[in-house]
Amino acid sequence: MNREQKQAVVSEVSERLSRARAVVLTDFRGLKVEQMTELRHQLRDKGLDYMVVKNTLLRMAASGTATEALLEGLEGPNGMALGYDDPVDLAKVLTEFAKTNPKLEVKNGLLGGKVISTSQVEALAKLPSREVLLAQVLGTMNAVPQGLVTVMAGIVRSLLNVLKAIEEQKAEAA
């Protein structure tokens, strides 16, 4: 790889890292080409990327960014998964793939500019998607006024039942 090609790779990786909301490093040693292709296909279906970049080029691309903290102690071949929208999707795809292909090892990640451990990536994968979380919040917010309406309707209903009972008592007395 000549100098211009290396500069092109560094600028491409730098551009992708600047757009990414989440980055997860993996060790892919032992995976077959078909398995790597399947992983890339699963990630691409969700709008995610997977790259294998030399560590020196990755360090050059990440220098001066929040991603630089993720690369401390970087050794061996590394795959880098990038999520641009929902970080939960990235964590879910990687952990599900790692369950069926134990040779893929999720190392650590970067979320919101902070380094997260392997266990935190797995915990992120267990979260529901953003849409489900928003629906849960809206459901909770909707429960308060709905409860108020139910209580207020119960008071009116009780008053009507009392009035109906009084009406029946007067009808019997007459």
Secondary structure, DSSP 8 states (H G I E B T S, - for coil): --HHHHHHHHHHHHHHHHH-SEEEEEE-TT--HHHHHHHHHHHHHTT-EEEE--HHHHHHHHTTSGGGGGGTT--S--EEEEESS-HHHHHHHHHHHHHH-TT-EEEEEEETTEEE-HHHHHHHHHS--HHHHHHHHHHHHHHHHHHHHHHHHHHHHHHHHHHHHHHHHHHHH-
